[in-house]
């Protein structure tokens, strides 16, 4: 029988040396919010830094994305029977995979206006987690530091997720079923 891992904030393991993301939210409403990838034990080995700052956001951008991220993450944490979290001043720890998803949202929104941020949040919420992880991987490979805001995949994320005049209607994500693959005409026996 495996022991249940204790978590804090947004699903981050409450153990020293875990690979997590830190969201630094200053108490002053005019200061910048920082999202930092903390490599835990892997840091400082084999050329890996201890941590890397991924994005720095103006407070109005953070305010525009924080609630959507909190709701999405808490829905997933509830489904996994893990305690939910809330954003607070100071250091917020985020599970490694959720942190990658948060970076994708932050990178897409970092240069947006209030109207664009609403559209970005709606389109980000419509993506599946594995799609967000892939977007993180390709973006961080070439433009994963705070100074890379208008480069490569960072720029592409903004254009891809901000395209449109209004957020998409609330739609449910299509969940694959076991029969999806076999309902294609290719597999019909009486063709």
N, C-alpha and C positions, 0 to 999 in steps of 0.2 A: 504494500500500500504506500503510495507516495504522499508526502506531506504537502499540504496546501501552502503555497508561497504567499506571504503577506505582501500586500501592495499598498502604495501611497499615491495620492493625487490621481493621475489618470493611468492606472494600471501598471505603474513603474514598480519593479520588484524592490522591496525594502531590504536590500542586502548590499553590503559594500562591494563595489567592483562591478555592478551591473551596467550594461550598455544601455543608456537612456538618453532622452533629450531633456534639456532644462529650458524652461521658458522663464526668463527674468523679467518680471513686471514691477517697475519702480512705483513707489507710492505717489510720487509727483506725477500729475496727469500730463505734464508737458514733456516728460522724458521718454526716450525711445525704449521699445520692448525688444529684447534680444532672444533669439532661439539658438541654442547651442547644443551640438551633438557631443555627448560625453561618452567616450569609448570604454570607460571603466577599466577593468584589468587589462584589456587589450591595448590600452593607451600606453605610449612610450615604449612599445616593443615593435621591432621590425619596421621602423620608420613611421609608425602610426602616431600622430600627436595625442596628447592626453585628451584634448577636446578641440572642437572646431566650431567657431561661430558660423552659423549657416545663413542667418538673415537678421537684419535690424529694421524694425518697422516704426514708422511714426505712430503715435498713439491713436489717431483717428482711423488708421488702417486696422490696427489691432482691434479696436472697438467694433469695427465692421465685420471681422471674421471670427471673433472669440466665441460668440454665442452659437454660431453654426457648428464650429468645431466641438464645443462642449456637448451640444445635443447629440451629434453624430457619435462621438467617442463614448458618451454615457449610454447610449442605446446599445452599442456593441459590448460594453463592459457588463451591462445588465444581462444581456443574452448569454454571456460567458460566466455569469454568477460571480462577478468581481465587483467590489465596491466602486461606486462612481466617484467622480471628482468635481471640483469647481475651481475656477481661476481665482487667485488671490494675489495680493501684493507680495513681492519677494520671489523666491524660487519655487517654481511648479515643476514637478517631475512628470515626464510623459513616457509611456512604454516606447520602446525602440521603433516598433512598426507604426504606432500611432504618430510618433514624432516625425517619421518620414512623410506621412500623409499631411501633417500640419505644415511641414515645409513646402509641400506642393501648393497648398492653399495660400500660404504667405507669399511665396514667390510670384504666384499669379496676381495677387492683389497689391503687391508692394508699391506699384506706380499708378494704381487705379484711382478713379474718382469714386465718390459715394455711390453713384448709380452703377458704375462698372463693378464695384465690389459686390453689390447685391446680385448682379448677374453671375459673377465669378463664383460666389458662394453656392448659388443654385446649381450651377453646372458641376462644381466640385462634388457636391453632395450626391449627384447622379452617377458619379464614377464608382466603380467597385474598388474595394481596398487594394486588390492586386494590381489594378490599373494605376492607382496612385503610387504604389511601391515601384512599379516600372518607371513611371514618370520621375520619381525621385532619383532612381539609379542613373537614368540617362542625363538628367540635369546636373546632378552633383559631379558627374565625371568631367564636365568641362566648365561649369559655371556655378559651383556650390558655395561660394564665399560671398560675404556681404557686398563687396565691390563689383560683383558680376551682374548687377541688376538688369542691364540692358544687353546682355550677351546670350547668344545661342538659345538653348532650351528655355532659359528664364524668360527671354523675350517671347518665345513661341508659346509658353504657358499663358502669358498674359493675353496674347492674341486669340488663342484657342478658347480660353474660358471666358473672355470678356465680350466675345462676339455676340451681338444681339442687343435689342432695345430694352428688354425686360427679362427678369428671371424666368426660367422655364416653369410651366405650370407644375404644381406638385404632382409628381408621377412616381409610381412605385417602380423600383428596380425589378427588372425581369429576372427571376430566379430560374436557373436551368432545372429541368426535370429529367428524370431518367429516360423518358420517351422522346425528348427533343431530338436527339441525334437520329433516332430510328423513324421519326415521322417525316423525314425528308423524302421526296419522290424517288431519289436514288435507290432507296431500300425497299420500294414497293415490289412485291413479288408478281403481281398480275399486270405488269405494264405491257 
